[in-house]
Amino acid sequence: MQILTYVYKKMRKVFADKYNLVTIQCDYFGWKFMQGSNSIFRYELAKYFNNKEIEYIFSNNIGFYRSIEIASKYKINIKARENLEQSLDNYNEKGLIQGIYNISAVISVMKIIKGNGYKFS
């Protein structure tokens, strides 16, 4: 799911309005690589799931999420491989840079709130 989808927009609005929170969205460097899998290997799933379950998984473009749904019923480990098609300009970074983005976003919002004369904790 992309970060800009309706569900996430609604969640941010609900949290902001219902709990009087400032909500922040941070588009991470390489966020597109964190949205799920583009390829699921049918032969690997056939080791664990019956034909009806496999057809359900592949009957829609959300196969990755359906495979998780079905797999949650079993105690299994499924091997998977994903070709992320990363480059030097766009790669999956889940560590320090992501933390820096979050901290920078929060500090920026704090400065804006203070600059507008609002108090917050």
Phi and psi restraints in degrees (range 20) as a CNS / XPLOR table:
assign (resid 1 and name C) (resid 2 and name N)
       (resid 2 and name CA) (resid 2 and name C) 1.0 -80.4 20.0 2
assign (resid 2 and name N) (resid 2 and name CA)
       (resid 2 and name C) (resid 3 and name N) 1.0 154.6 20.0 2
assign (resid 2 and name C) (resid 3 and name N)
       (resid 3 and name CA) (resid 3 and name C) 1.0 -65.1 20.0 2
assign (resid 3 and name N) (resid 3 and name CA)
       (resid 3 and name C) (resid 4 and name N) 1.0 -22.0 20.0 2
assign (resid 3 and name C) (resid 4 and name N)
       (resid 4 and name CA) (resid 4 and name C) 1.0 -96.2 20.0 2
assign (resid 4 and name N) (resid 4 and name CA)
       (resid 4 and name C) (resid 5 and name N) 1.0 9.8 20.0 2
assign (resid 4 and name C) (resid 5 and name N)
       (resid 5 and name CA) (resid 5 and name C) 1.0 -66.9 20.0 2
assign (resid 5 and name N) (resid 5 and name CA)
       (resid 5 and name C) (resid 6 and name N) 1.0 161.6 20.0 2
assign (resid 5 and name C) (resid 6 and name N)
       (resid 6 and name CA) (resid 6 and name C) 1.0 -57.1 20.0 2
assign (resid 6 and name N) (resid 6 and name CA)
       (resid 6 and name C) (resid 7 and name N) 1.0 -40.7 20.0 2
assign (resid 6 and name C) (resid 7 and name N)
       (resid 7 and name CA) (resid 7 and name C) 1.0 -59.3 20.0 2
assign (resid 7 and name N) (resid 7 and name CA)
       (resid 7 and name C) (resid 8 and name N) 1.0 -46.0 20.0 2
assign (resid 7 and name C) (resid 8 and name N)
       (resid 8 and name CA) (resid 8 and name C) 1.0 -69.8 20.0 2
assign (resid 8 and name N) (resid 8 and name CA)
       (resid 8 and name C) (resid 9 and name N) 1.0 -37.9 20.0 2
assign (resid 8 and name C) (resid 9 and name N)
       (resid 9 and name CA) (resid 9 and name C) 1.0 -60.6 20.0 2
assign (resid 9 and name N) (resid 9 and name CA)
       (resid 9 and name C) (resid 10 and name N) 1.0 -44.4 20.0 2
assign (resid 9 and name C) (resid 10 and name N)
       (resid 10 and name CA) (resid 10 and name C) 1.0 -63.9 20.0 2
assign (resid 10 and name N) (resid 10 and name CA)
       (resid 10 and name C) (resid 11 and name N) 1.0 -42.6 20.0 2
assign (resid 10 and name C) (resid 11 and name N)
       (resid 11 and name CA) (resid 11 and name C) 1.0 -59.9 20.0 2
assign (resid 11 and name N) (resid 11 and name CA)
       (resid 11 and name C) (resid 12 and name N) 1.0 -44.2 20.0 2
assign (resid 11 and name C) (resid 12 and name N)
       (resid 12 and name CA) (resid 12 and name C) 1.0 -63.0 20.0 2
assign (resid 12 and name N) (resid 12 and name CA)
       (resid 12 and name C) (resid 13 and name N) 1.0 -41.7 20.0 2
assign (resid 12 and name C) (resid 13 and name N)
       (resid 13 and name CA) (resid 13 and name C) 1.0 -65.1 20.0 2
assign (resid 13 and name N) (resid 13 and name CA)
       (resid 13 and name C) (resid 14 and name N) 1.0 -44.7 20.0 2
assign (resid 13 and name C) (resid 14 and name N)
       (resid 14 and name CA) (resid 14 and name C) 1.0 -61.5 20.0 2
assign (resid 14 and name N) (resid 14 and name CA)
       (resid 14 and name C) (resid 15 and name N) 1.0 -48.0 20.0 2
assign (resid 14 and name C) (resid 15 and name N)
       (resid 15 and name CA) (resid 15 and name C) 1.0 -60.4 20.0 2
assign (resid 15 and name N) (resid 15 and name CA)
       (resid 15 and name C) (resid 16 and name N) 1.0 -42.4 20.0 2
assign (resid 15 and name C) (resid 16 and name N)
       (resid 16 and name CA) (resid 16 and name C) 1.0 -64.3 20.0 2
assign (resid 16 and name N) (resid 16 and name CA)
       (resid 16 and name C) (resid 17 and name N) 1.0 -47.4 20.0 2
assign (resid 16 and name C) (resid 17 and name N)
       (resid 17 and name CA) (resid 17 and name C) 1.0 -76.7 20.0 2
assign (resid 17 and name N) (resid 17 and name CA)
       (resid 17 and name C) (resid 18 and name N) 1.0 -45.2 20.0 2
assign (resid 17 and name C) (resid 18 and name N)
       (resid 18 and name CA) (resid 18 and name C) 1.0 -72.7 20.0 2
assign (resid 18 and name N) (resid 18 and name CA)
       (resid 18 and name C) (resid 19 and name N) 1.0 -36.6 20.0 2
assign (resid 18 and name C) (resid 19 and name N)
       (resid 19 and name CA) (resid 19 and name C) 1.0 -112.5 20.0 2
assign (resid 19 and name N) (resid 19 and name CA)
       (resid 19 and name C) (resid 20 and name N) 1.0 8.7 20.0 2
assign (resid 19 and name C) (resid 20 and name N)
       (resid 20 and name CA) (resid 20 and name C) 1.0 55.3 20.0 2
assign (resid 20 and name N) (resid 20 and name CA)
       (resid 20 and name C) (resid 21 and name N) 1.0 49.4 20.0 2
assign (resid 20 and name C) (resid 21 and name N)
       (resid 21 and name CA) (resid 21 and name C) 1.0 -110.9 20.0 2
assign (resid 21 and name N) (resid 21 and name CA)
       (resid 21 and name C) (resid 22 and name N) 1.0 152.2 20.0 2
assign (resid 21 and name C) (resid 22 and name N)
       (resid 22 and name CA) (resid 22 and name C) 1.0 -90.6 20.0 2
assign (resid 22 and name N) (resid 22 and name CA)
       (resid 22 and name C) (resid 23 and name N) 1.0 123.9 20.0 2
assign (resid 22 and name C) (resid 23 and name N)
       (resid 23 and name CA) (resid 23 and name C) 1.0 -107.1 20.0 2
assign (resid 23 and name N) (resid 23 and name CA)
       (resid 23 and name C) (resid 24 and name N) 1.0 142.6 20.0 2
assign (resid 23 and name C) (resid 24 and name N)
       (resid 24 and name CA) (resid 24 and name C) 1.0 -126.0 20.0 2
assign (resid 24 and name N) (resid 24 and name CA)
       (resid 24 and name C) (resid 25 and name N) 1.0 136.0 20.0 2
assign (resid 24 and name C) (resid 25 and name N)
       (resid 25 and name CA) (resid 25 and name C) 1.0 -111.7 20.0 2
assign (resid 25 and name N) (resid 25 and name CA)
       (resid 25 and name C) (resid 26 and name N) 1.0 128.2 20.0 2
assign (resid 25 and name C) (resid 26 and name N)
       (resid 26 and name CA) (resid 26 and name C) 1.0 -121.2 20.0 2
assign (resid 26 and name N) (resid 26 and name CA)
       (resid 26 and name C) (resid 27 and name N) 1.0 116.5 20.0 2
assign (resid 26 and name C) (resid 27 and name N)
       (resid 27 and name CA) (resid 27 and name C) 1.0 -81.2 20.0 2
assign (resid 27 and name N) (resid 27 and name CA)
       (resid 27 and name C) (resid 28 and name N) 1.0 108.6 20.0 2
assign (resid 27 and name C) (resid 28 and name N)
       (resid 28 and name CA) (resid 28 and name C) 1.0 -72.8 20.0 2
assign (resid 28 and name N) (resid 28 and name CA)
       (resid 28 and name C) (resid 29 and name N) 1.0 149.4 20.0 2
assign (resid 28 and name C) (resid 29 and name N)
       (resid 29 and name CA) (resid 29 and name C) 1.0 -63.6 20.0 2
assign (resid 29 and name N) (resid 29 and name CA)
       (resid 29 and name C) (resid 30 and name N) 1.0 120.3 20.0 2
assign (resid 29 and name C) (resid 30 and name N)
       (resid 30 and name CA) (resid 30 and name C) 1.0 83.3 20.0 2
assign (resid 30 and name N) (resid 30 and name CA)
       (resid 30 and name C) (resid 31 and name N) 1.0 18.1 20.0 2
assign (resid 30 and name C) (resid 31 and name N)
       (resid 31 and name CA) (resid 31 and name C) 1.0 -58.1 20.0 2
assign (resid 31 and name N) (resid 31 and name CA)
       (resid 31 and name C) (resid 32 and name N) 1.0 -30.4 20.0 2
assign (resid 31 and name C) (resid 32 and name N)
       (resid 32 and name CA) (resid 32 and name C) 1.0 -64.6 20.0 2
assign (resid 32 and name N) (resid 32 and name CA)
       (resid 32 and name C) (resid 33 and name N) 1.0 -20.5 20.0 2
assign (resid 32 and name C) (resid 33 and name N)
       (resid 33 and name CA) (resid 33 and name C) 1.0 -82.5 20.0 2
assign (resid 33 and name N) (resid 33 and name CA)
       (resid 33 and name C) (resid 34 and name N) 1.0 -6.0 20.0 2
assign (resid 33 and name C) (resid 34 and name N)
       (resid 34 and name CA) (resid 34 and name C) 1.0 -105.4 20.0 2
assign (resid 34 and name N) (resid 34 and name CA)
       (resid 34 and name C) (resid 35 and name N) 1.0 14.4 20.0 2
assign (resid 34 and name C) (resid 35 and name N)
       (resid 35 and name CA) (resid 35 and name C) 1.0 -96.5 20.0 2
assign (resid 35 and name N) (resid 35 and name CA)
       (resid 35 and name C) (resid 36 and name N) 1.0 -4.3 20.0 2
assign (resid 35 and name C) (resid 36 and name N)
       (resid 36 and name CA) (resid 36 and name C) 1.0 137.3 20.0 2
assign (resid 36 and name N) (resid 36 and name CA)
       (resid 36 and name C) (resid 37 and name N) 1.0 -166.3 20.0 2
assign (resid 36 and name C) (resid 37 and name N)
       (resid 37 and name CA) (resid 37 and name C) 1.0 -109.8 20.0 2
assign (resid 37 and name N) (resid 37 and name CA)
       (resid 37 and name C) (resid 38 and name N) 1.0 143.9 20.0 2
assign (resid 37 and name C) (resid 38 and name N)
       (resid 38 and name CA) (resid 38 and name C) 1.0 -92.1 20.0 2
assign (resid 38 and name N) (resid 38 and name CA)
       (resid 38 and name C) (resid 39 and name N) 1.0 -15.9 20.0 2
assign (resid 38 and name C) (resid 39 and name N)
       (resid 39 and name CA) (resid 39 and name C) 1.0 -141.1 20.0 2
assign (resid 39 and name N) (resid 39 and name CA)
       (resid 39 and name C) (resid 40 and name N) 1.0 131.3 20.0 2
assign (resid 39 and name C) (resid 40 and name N)
       (resid 40 and name CA) (resid 40 and name C) 1.0 -123.2 20.0 2
assign (resid 40 and name N) (resid 40 and name CA)
       (resid 40 and name C) (resid 41 and name N) 1.0 133.4 20.0 2
assign (resid 40 and name C) (resid 41 and name N)
       (resid 41 and name CA) (resid 41 and name C) 1.0 -89.5 20.0 2
assign (resid 41 and name N) (resid 41 and name CA)
       (resid 41 and name C) (resid 42 and name N) 1.0 114.3 20.0 2
assign (resid 41 and name C) (resid 42 and name N)
       (resid 42 and name CA) (resid 42 and name C) 1.0 -57.8 20.0 2
assign (resid 42 and name N) (resid 42 and name CA)
       (resid 42 and name C) (resid 43 and name N) 1.0 -41.1 20.0 2
assign (resid 42 and name C) (resid 43 and name N)
       (resid 43 and name CA) (resid 43 and name C) 1.0 -63.8 20.0 2
assign (resid 43 and name N) (resid 43 and name CA)
       (resid 43 and name C) (resid 44 and name N) 1.0 -32.2 20.0 2
assign (resid 43 and name C) (resid 44 and name N)
       (resid 44 and name CA) (resid 44 and name C) 1.0 -71.3 20.0 2
assign (resid 44 and name N) (resid 44 and name CA)
       (resid 44 and name C) (resid 45 and name N) 1.0 -41.3 20.0 2
assign (resid 44 and name C) (resid 45 and name N)
       (resid 45 and name CA) (resid 45 and name C) 1.0 -67.6 20.0 2
assign (resid 45 and name N) (resid 45 and name CA)
       (resid 45 and name C) (resid 46 and name N) 1.0 -31.8 20.0 2
assign (resid 45 and name C) (resid 46 and name N)
       (resid 46 and name CA) (resid 46 and name C) 1.0 -62.7 20.0 2
assign (resid 46 and name N) (resid 46 and name CA)
       (resid 46 and name C) (resid 47 and name N) 1.0 -19.0 20.0 2
assign (resid 46 and name C) (resid 47 and name N)
       (resid 47 and name CA) (resid 47 and name C) 1.0 -70.2 20.0 2
assign (resid 47 and name N) (resid 47 and name CA)
       (resid 47 and name C) (resid 48 and name N) 1.0 -24.0 20.0 2
assign (resid 47 and name C) (resid 48 and name N)
       (resid 48 and name CA) (resid 48 and name C) 1.0 -121.1 20.0 2
assign (resid 48 and name N) (resid 48 and name CA)
       (resid 48 and name C) (resid 49 and name N) 1.0 -30.3 20.0 2
assign (resid 48 and name C) (resid 49 and name N)
       (resid 49 and name CA) (resid 49 and name C) 1.0 -109.2 20.0 2
assign (resid 49 and name N) (resid 49 and name CA)
       (resid 49 and name C) (resid 50 and name N) 1.0 154.5 20.0 2
assign (resid 49 and name C) (resid 50 and name N)
       (resid 50 and name CA) (resid 50 and name C) 1.0 -82.6 20.0 2
assign (resid 50 and name N) (resid 50 and name CA)
       (resid 50 and name C) (resid 51 and name N) 1.0 171.1 20.0 2
assign (resid 50 and name C) (resid 51 and name N)
       (resid 51 and name CA) (resid 51 and name C) 1.0 -59.9 20.0 2
assign (resid 51 and name N) (resid 51 and name CA)
       (resid 51 and name C) (resid 52 and name N) 1.0 -39.1 20.0 2
assign (resid 51 and name C) (resid 52 and name N)
       (resid 52 and name CA) (resid 52 and name C) 1.0 -61.8 20.0 2
assign (resid 52 and name N) (resid 52 and name CA)
       (resid 52 and name C) (resid 53 and name N) 1.0 -43.5 20.0 2
assign (resid 52 and name C) (resid 53 and name N)
       (resid 53 and name CA) (resid 53 and name C) 1.0 -65.2 20.0 2
assign (resid 53 and name N) (resid 53 and name CA)
       (resid 53 and name C) (resid 54 and name N) 1.0 -41.8 20.0 2
assign (resid 53 and name C) (resid 54 and name N)
       (resid 54 and name CA) (resid 54 and name C) 1.0 -64.8 20.0 2
assign (resid 54 and name N) (resid 54 and name CA)
       (resid 54 and name C) (resid 55 and name N) 1.0 -42.4 20.0 2
assign (resid 54 and name C) (resid 55 and name N)
       (resid 55 and name CA) (resid 55 and name C) 1.0 -62.7 20.0 2
assign (resid 55 and name N) (resid 55 and name CA)
       (resid 55 and name C) (resid 56 and name N) 1.0 -39.2 20.0 2
assign (resid 55 and name C) (resid 56 and name N)
       (resid 56 and name CA) (resid 56 and name C) 1.0 -61.9 20.0 2
assign (resid 56 and name N) (resid 56 and name CA)
       (resid 56 and name C) (resid 57 and name N) 1.0 -43.7 20.0 2
assign (resid 56 and name C) (resid 57 and name N)
       (resid 57 and name CA) (resid 57 and name C) 1.0 -60.6 20.0 2
assign (resid 57 and name N) (resid 57 and name CA)
       (resid 57 and name C) (resid 58 and name N) 1.0 -43.6 20.0 2
assign (resid 57 and name C) (resid 58 and name N)
       (resid 58 and name CA) (resid 58 and name C) 1.0 -92.8 20.0 2
assign (resid 58 and name N) (resid 58 and name CA)
       (resid 58 and name C) (resid 59 and name N) 1.0 5.2 20.0 2
assign (resid 58 and name C) (resid 59 and name N)
       (resid 59 and name CA) (resid 59 and name C) 1.0 -80.4 20.0 2
assign (resid 59 and name N) (resid 59 and name CA)
       (resid 59 and name C) (resid 60 and name N) 1.0 -0.1 20.0 2
assign (resid 59 and name C) (resid 60 and name N)
       (resid 60 and name CA) (resid 60 and name C) 1.0 -150.7 20.0 2
assign (resid 60 and name N) (resid 60 and name CA)
       (resid 60 and name C) (resid 61 and name N) 1.0 165.6 20.0 2
assign (resid 60 and name C) (resid 61 and name N)
       (resid 61 and name CA) (resid 61 and name C) 1.0 -75.4 20.0 2
assign (resid 61 and name N) (resid 61 and name CA)
       (resid 61 and name C) (resid 62 and name N) 1.0 1.2 20.0 2
assign (resid 61 and name C) (resid 62 and name N)
       (resid 62 and name CA) (resid 62 and name C) 1.0 -103.0 20.0 2
assign (resid 62 and name N) (resid 62 and name CA)
       (resid 62 and name C) (resid 63 and name N) 1.0 35.0 20.0 2
assign (resid 62 and name C) (resid 63 and name N)
       (resid 63 and name CA) (resid 63 and name C) 1.0 -52.8 20.0 2
assign (resid 63 and name N) (resid 63 and name CA)
       (resid 63 and name C) (resid 64 and name N) 1.0 -39.3 20.0 2
assign (resid 63 and name C) (resid 64 and name N)
       (resid 64 and name CA) (resid 64 and name C) 1.0 -58.6 20.0 2
assign (resid 64 and name N) (resid 64 and name CA)
       (resid 64 and name C) (resid 65 and name N) 1.0 -46.8 20.0 2
assign (resid 64 and name C) (resid 65 and name N)
       (resid 65 and name CA) (resid 65 and name C) 1.0 -68.8 20.0 2
assign (resid 65 and name N) (resid 65 and name CA)
       (resid 65 and name C) (resid 66 and name N) 1.0 -36.9 20.0 2
assign (resid 65 and name C) (resid 66 and name N)
       (resid 66 and name CA) (resid 66 and name C) 1.0 -67.9 20.0 2
assign (resid 66 and name N) (resid 66 and name CA)
       (resid 66 and name C) (resid 67 and name N) 1.0 -35.8 20.0 2
assign (resid 66 and name C) (resid 67 and name N)
       (resid 67 and name CA) (resid 67 and name C) 1.0 -65.1 20.0 2
assign (resid 67 and name N) (resid 67 and name CA)
       (resid 67 and name C) (resid 68 and name N) 1.0 -37.1 20.0 2
assign (resid 67 and name C) (resid 68 and name N)
       (resid 68 and name CA) (resid 68 and name C) 1.0 -65.6 20.0 2
assign (resid 68 and name N) (resid 68 and name CA)
       (resid 68 and name C) (resid 69 and name N) 1.0 -42.6 20.0 2
assign (resid 68 and name C) (resid 69 and name N)
       (resid 69 and name CA) (resid 69 and name C) 1.0 -58.1 20.0 2
assign (resid 69 and name N) (resid 69 and name CA)
       (resid 69 and name C) (resid 70 and name N) 1.0 -48.9 20.0 2
assign (resid 69 and name C) (resid 70 and name N)
       (resid 70 and name CA) (resid 70 and name C) 1.0 -68.1 20.0 2
assign (resid 70 and name N) (resid 70 and name CA)
       (resid 70 and name C) (resid 71 and name N) 1.0 -43.9 20.0 2
assign (resid 70 and name C) (resid 71 and name N)
       (resid 71 and name CA) (resid 71 and name C) 1.0 -63.7 20.0 2
assign (resid 71 and name N) (resid 71 and name CA)
       (resid 71 and name C) (resid 72 and name N) 1.0 -26.5 20.0 2
assign (resid 71 and name C) (resid 72 and name N)
       (resid 72 and name CA) (resid 72 and name C) 1.0 -64.5 20.0 2
assign (resid 72 and name N) (resid 72 and name CA)
       (resid 72 and name C) (resid 73 and name N) 1.0 -14.5 20.0 2
assign (resid 72 and name C) (resid 73 and name N)
       (resid 73 and name CA) (resid 73 and name C) 1.0 -82.2 20.0 2
assign (resid 73 and name N) (resid 73 and name CA)
       (resid 73 and name C) (resid 74 and name N) 1.0 -12.8 20.0 2
assign (resid 73 and name C) (resid 74 and name N)
       (resid 74 and name CA) (resid 74 and name C) 1.0 -123.0 20.0 2
assign (resid 74 and name N) (resid 74 and name CA)
       (resid 74 and name C) (resid 75 and name N) 1.0 160.7 20.0 2
assign (resid 74 and name C) (resid 75 and name N)
       (resid 75 and name CA) (resid 75 and name C) 1.0 -101.9 20.0 2
assign (resid 75 and name N) (resid 75 and name CA)
       (resid 75 and name C) (resid 76 and name N) 1.0 88.5 20.0 2
assign (resid 75 and name C) (resid 76 and name N)
       (resid 76 and name CA) (resid 76 and name C) 1.0 -140.2 20.0 2
assign (resid 76 and name N) (resid 76 and name CA)
       (resid 76 and name C) (resid 77 and name N) 1.0 160.1 20.0 2
assign (resid 76 and name C) (resid 77 and name N)
       (resid 77 and name CA) (resid 77 and name C) 1.0 -118.6 20.0 2
assign (resid 77 and name N) (resid 77 and name CA)
       (resid 77 and name C) (resid 78 and name N) 1.0 126.0 20.0 2
assign (resid 77 and name C) (resid 78 and name N)
       (resid 78 and name CA) (resid 78 and name C) 1.0 -111.3 20.0 2
assign (resid 78 and name N) (resid 78 and name CA)
       (resid 78 and name C) (resid 79 and name N) 1.0 127.9 20.0 2
assign (resid 78 and name C) (resid 79 and name N)
       (resid 79 and name CA) (resid 79 and name C) 1.0 -79.8 20.0 2
assign (resid 79 and name N) (resid 79 and name CA)
       (resid 79 and name C) (resid 80 and name N) 1.0 137.8 20.0 2
assign (resid 79 and name C) (resid 80 and name N)
       (resid 80 and name CA) (resid 80 and name C) 1.0 -144.2 20.0 2
assign (resid 80 and name N) (resid 80 and name CA)
       (resid 80 and name C) (resid 81 and name N) 1.0 157.6 20.0 2
assign (resid 80 and name C) (resid 81 and name N)
       (resid 81 and name CA) (resid 81 and name C) 1.0 -139.4 20.0 2
assign (resid 81 and name N) (resid 81 and name CA)
       (resid 81 and name C) (resid 82 and name N) 1.0 137.4 20.0 2
assign (resid 81 and name C) (resid 82 and name N)
       (resid 82 and name CA) (resid 82 and name C) 1.0 -128.0 20.0 2
assign (resid 82 and name N) (resid 82 and name CA)
       (resid 82 and name C) (resid 83 and name N) 1.0 129.2 20.0 2
assign (resid 82 and name C) (resid 83 and name N)
       (resid 83 and name CA) (resid 83 and name C) 1.0 -89.4 20.0 2
assign (resid 83 and name N) (resid 83 and name CA)
       (resid 83 and name C) (resid 84 and name N) 1.0 104.3 20.0 2
assign (resid 83 and name C) (resid 84 and name N)
       (resid 84 and name CA) (resid 84 and name C) 1.0 -77.9 20.0 2
assign (resid 84 and name N) (resid 84 and name CA)
       (resid 84 and name C) (resid 85 and name N) 1.0 -14.9 20.0 2
assign (resid 84 and name C) (resid 85 and name N)
       (resid 85 and name CA) (resid 85 and name C) 1.0 52.3 20.0 2
assign (resid 85 and name N) (resid 85 and name CA)
       (resid 85 and name C) (resid 86 and name N) 1.0 47.5 20.0 2
assign (resid 85 and name C) (resid 86 and name N)
       (resid 86 and name CA) (resid 86 and name C) 1.0 -78.8 20.0 2
assign (resid 86 and name N) (resid 86 and name CA)
       (resid 86 and name C) (resid 87 and name N) 1.0 159.1 20.0 2
assign (resid 86 and name C) (resid 87 and name N)
       (resid 87 and name CA) (resid 87 and name C) 1.0 -139.8 20.0 2
assign (resid 87 and name N) (resid 87 and name CA)
       (resid 87 and name C) (resid 88 and name N) 1.0 174.9 20.0 2
assign (resid 87 and name C) (resid 88 and name N)
       (resid 88 and name CA) (resid 88 and name C) 1.0 -66.0 20.0 2
assign (resid 88 and name N) (resid 88 and name CA)
       (resid 88 and name C) (resid 89 and name N) 1.0 -22.5 20.0 2
assign (resid 88 and name C) (resid 89 and name N)
       (resid 89 and name CA) (resid 89 and name C) 1.0 -90.0 20.0 2
assign (resid 89 and name N) (resid 89 and name CA)
       (resid 89 and name C) (resid 90 and name N) 1.0 -19.9 20.0 2
assign (resid 89 and name C) (resid 90 and name N)
       (resid 90 and name CA) (resid 90 and name C) 1.0 -149.7 20.0 2
assign (resid 90 and name N) (resid 90 and name CA)
       (resid 90 and name C) (resid 91 and name N) 1.0 106.2 20.0 2
assign (resid 90 and name C) (resid 91 and name N)
       (resid 91 and name CA) (resid 91 and name C) 1.0 -140.4 20.0 2
assign (resid 91 and name N) (resid 91 and name CA)
       (resid 91 and name C) (resid 92 and name N) 1.0 164.4 20.0 2
assign (resid 91 and name C) (resid 92 and name N)
       (resid 92 and name CA) (resid 92 and name C) 1.0 -82.1 20.0 2
assign (resid 92 and name N) (resid 92 and name CA)
       (resid 92 and name C) (resid 93 and name N) 1.0 106.7 20.0 2
assign (resid 92 and name C) (resid 93 and name N)
       (resid 93 and name CA) (resid 93 and name C) 1.0 -117.9 20.0 2
assign (resid 93 and name N) (resid 93 and name CA)
       (resid 93 and name C) (resid 94 and name N) 1.0 110.5 20.0 2
assign (resid 93 and name C) (resid 94 and name N)
       (resid 94 and name CA) (resid 94 and name C) 1.0 -111.9 20.0 2
assign (resid 94 and name N) (resid 94 and name CA)
       (resid 94 and name C) (resid 95 and name N) 1.0 23.7 20.0 2
assign (resid 94 and name C) (resid 95 and name N)
       (resid 95 and name CA) (resid 95 and name C) 1.0 -125.7 20.0 2
assign (resid 95 and name N) (resid 95 and name CA)
       (resid 95 and name C) (resid 96 and name N) 1.0 -117.0 20.0 2
assign (resid 95 and name C) (resid 96 and name N)
       (resid 96 and name CA) (resid 96 and name C) 1.0 -58.5 20.0 2
assign (resid 96 and name N) (resid 96 and name CA)
       (resid 96 and name C) (resid 97 and name N) 1.0 -45.9 20.0 2
assign (resid 96 and name C) (resid 97 and name N)
       (resid 97 and name CA) (resid 97 and name C) 1.0 -62.2 20.0 2
assign (resid 97 and name N) (resid 97 and name CA)
       (resid 97 and name C) (resid 98 and name N) 1.0 -40.4 20.0 2
assign (resid 97 and name C) (resid 98 and name N)
       (resid 98 and name CA) (resid 98 and name C) 1.0 -61.7 20.0 2
assign (resid 98 and name N) (resid 98 and name CA)
       (resid 98 and name C) (resid 99 and name N) 1.0 -41.8 20.0 2
assign (resid 98 and name C) (resid 99 and name N)
       (resid 99 and name CA) (resid 99 and name C) 1.0 -63.1 20.0 2
assign (resid 99 and name N) (resid 99 and name CA)
       (resid 99 and name C) (resid 100 and name N) 1.0 -41.1 20.0 2
assign (resid 99 and name C) (resid 100 and name N)
       (resid 100 and name CA) (resid 100 and name C) 1.0 -63.0 20.0 2
assign (resid 100 and name N) (resid 100 and name CA)
       (resid 100 and name C) (resid 101 and name N) 1.0 -41.9 20.0 2
assign (resid 100 and name C) (resid 101 and name N)
       (resid 101 and name CA) (resid 101 and name C) 1.0 -57.6 20.0 2
assign (resid 101 and name N) (resid 101 and name CA)
       (resid 101 and name C) (resid 102 and name N) 1.0 -46.7 20.0 2
assign (resid 101 and name C) (resid 102 and name N)
       (resid 102 and name CA) (resid 102 and name C) 1.0 -62.5 20.0 2
assign (resid 102 and name N) (resid 102 and name CA)
       (resid 102 and name C) (resid 103 and name N) 1.0 -47.8 20.0 2
assign (resid 102 and name C) (resid 103 and name N)
       (resid 103 and name CA) (resid 103 and name C) 1.0 -63.0 20.0 2
assign (resid 103 and name N) (resid 103 and name CA)
       (resid 103 and name C) (resid 104 and name N) 1.0 -43.6 20.0 2
assign (resid 103 and name C) (resid 104 and name N)
       (resid 104 and name CA) (resid 104 and name C) 1.0 -61.1 20.0 2
assign (resid 104 and name N) (resid 104 and name CA)
       (resid 104 and name C) (resid 105 and name N) 1.0 -41.8 20.0 2
assign (resid 104 and name C) (resid 105 and name N)
       (resid 105 and name CA) (resid 105 and name C) 1.0 -63.5 20.0 2
assign (resid 105 and name N) (resid 105 and name CA)
       (resid 105 and name C) (resid 106 and name N) 1.0 -45.4 20.0 2
assign (resid 105 and name C) (resid 106 and name N)
       (resid 106 and name CA) (resid 106 and name C) 1.0 -64.1 20.0 2
assign (resid 106 and name N) (resid 106 and name CA)
       (resid 106 and name C) (resid 107 and name N) 1.0 -44.4 20.0 2
assign (resid 106 and name C) (resid 107 and name N)
       (resid 107 and name CA) (resid 107 and name C) 1.0 -62.9 20.0 2
assign (resid 107 and name N) (resid 107 and name CA)
       (resid 107 and name C) (resid 108 and name N) 1.0 -41.5 20.0 2
assign (resid 107 and name C) (resid 108 and name N)
       (resid 108 and name CA) (resid 108 and name C) 1.0 -61.7 20.0 2
assign (resid 108 and name N) (resid 108 and name CA)
       (resid 108 and name C) (resid 109 and name N) 1.0 -44.9 20.0 2
assign (resid 108 and name C) (resid 109 and name N)
       (resid 109 and name CA) (resid 109 and name C) 1.0 -66.0 20.0 2
assign (resid 109 and name N) (resid 109 and name CA)
       (resid 109 and name C) (resid 110 and name N) 1.0 -39.6 20.0 2
assign (resid 109 and name C) (resid 110 and name N)
       (resid 110 and name CA) (resid 110 and name C) 1.0 -60.3 20.0 2
assign (resid 110 and name N) (resid 110 and name CA)
       (resid 110 and name C) (resid 111 and name N) 1.0 -41.9 20.0 2
assign (resid 110 and name C) (resid 111 and name N)
       (resid 111 and name CA) (resid 111 and name C) 1.0 -63.7 20.0 2
assign (resid 111 and name N) (resid 111 and name CA)
       (resid 111 and name C) (resid 112 and name N) 1.0 -40.6 20.0 2
assign (resid 111 and name C) (resid 112 and name N)
       (resid 112 and name CA) (resid 112 and name C) 1.0 -65.0 20.0 2
assign (resid 112 and name N) (resid 112 and name CA)
       (resid 112 and name C) (resid 113 and name N) 1.0 -44.7 20.0 2
assign (resid 112 and name C) (resid 113 and name N)
       (resid 113 and name CA) (resid 113 and name C) 1.0 -62.4 20.0 2
assign (resid 113 and name N) (resid 113 and name CA)
       (resid 113 and name C) (resid 114 and name N) 1.0 -47.6 20.0 2
assign (resid 113 and name C) (resid 114 and name N)
       (resid 114 and name CA) (resid 114 and name C) 1.0 -62.7 20.0 2
assign (resid 114 and name N) (resid 114 and name CA)
       (resid 114 and name C) (resid 115 and name N) 1.0 -41.6 20.0 2
assign (resid 114 and name C) (resid 115 and name N)
       (resid 115 and name CA) (resid 115 and name C) 1.0 -62.1 20.0 2
assign (resid 115 and name N) (resid 115 and name CA)
       (resid 115 and name C) (resid 116 and name N) 1.0 -27.5 20.0 2
assign (resid 115 and name C) (resid 116 and name N)
       (resid 116 and name CA) (resid 116 and name C) 1.0 -89.5 20.0 2
assign (resid 116 and name N) (resid 116 and name CA)
       (resid 116 and name C) (resid 117 and name N) 1.0 4.2 20.0 2
assign (resid 116 and name C) (resid 117 and name N)
       (resid 117 and name CA) (resid 117 and name C) 1.0 81.8 20.0 2
assign (resid 117 and name N) (resid 117 and name CA)
       (resid 117 and name C) (resid 118 and name N) 1.0 16.0 20.0 2
assign (resid 117 and name C) (resid 118 and name N)
       (resid 118 and name CA) (resid 118 and name C) 1.0 -92.1 20.0 2
assign (resid 118 and name N) (resid 118 and name CA)
       (resid 118 and name C) (resid 119 and name N) 1.0 151.0 20.0 2
assign (resid 118 and name C) (resid 119 and name N)
       (resid 119 and name CA) (resid 119 and name C) 1.0 -104.1 20.0 2
assign (resid 119 and name N) (resid 119 and name CA)
       (resid 119 and name C) (resid 120 and name N) 1.0 144.7 20.0 2
assign (resid 119 and name C) (resid 120 and name N)
       (resid 120 and name CA) (resid 120 and name C) 1.0 -154.2 20.0 2
assign (resid 120 and name N) (resid 120 and name CA)
       (resid 120 and name C) (resid 121 and name N) 1.0 162.9 20.0 2
